[in-house]
Amino acid sequence: MRIGIIMEGNEFYEAQKPACLLSIDFGEPIGVKNSSAQILNYRVNELIGRKVIAVVNLKIMLIPNSTSEVLAMGALTKNSVQPLSVDGSTEPVIDAKIG
C-alpha cells in the first residue's frame, strides 16, 4: 500500500455500477495511476487534492475505455464509501469494513 494524491477525477459513466475514475500520483518510481472508485457520496471535484491510501501491486483491471491500475481504499458503510485518507479530510467511521 502507498499514499498518493488525487490529481484528477471524472464521472465514470461507462461503469456497470456508478463510479468515478481517479488519477492518483504516487511520486517516483510509481508515478500516476488510474483507479475506478465507487465513491458516490462526494462530488468528484471534492476528491481532488486529497491524500489517499491505495494498493498499488495488483493486476491491472480492464474497464470500459480505460484501466484501473490501483485500488483506492475506503471505509465501507451502509450508505457510503469514505476514502481512507491521511490528511484528516474525513472522519473515521468506527466498525466500518475496509475495501
Order of alpha helices (4+ residues) and beta strands (2+ residues): beta-beta-beta-alpha-beta-beta-beta-beta-beta-beta-beta
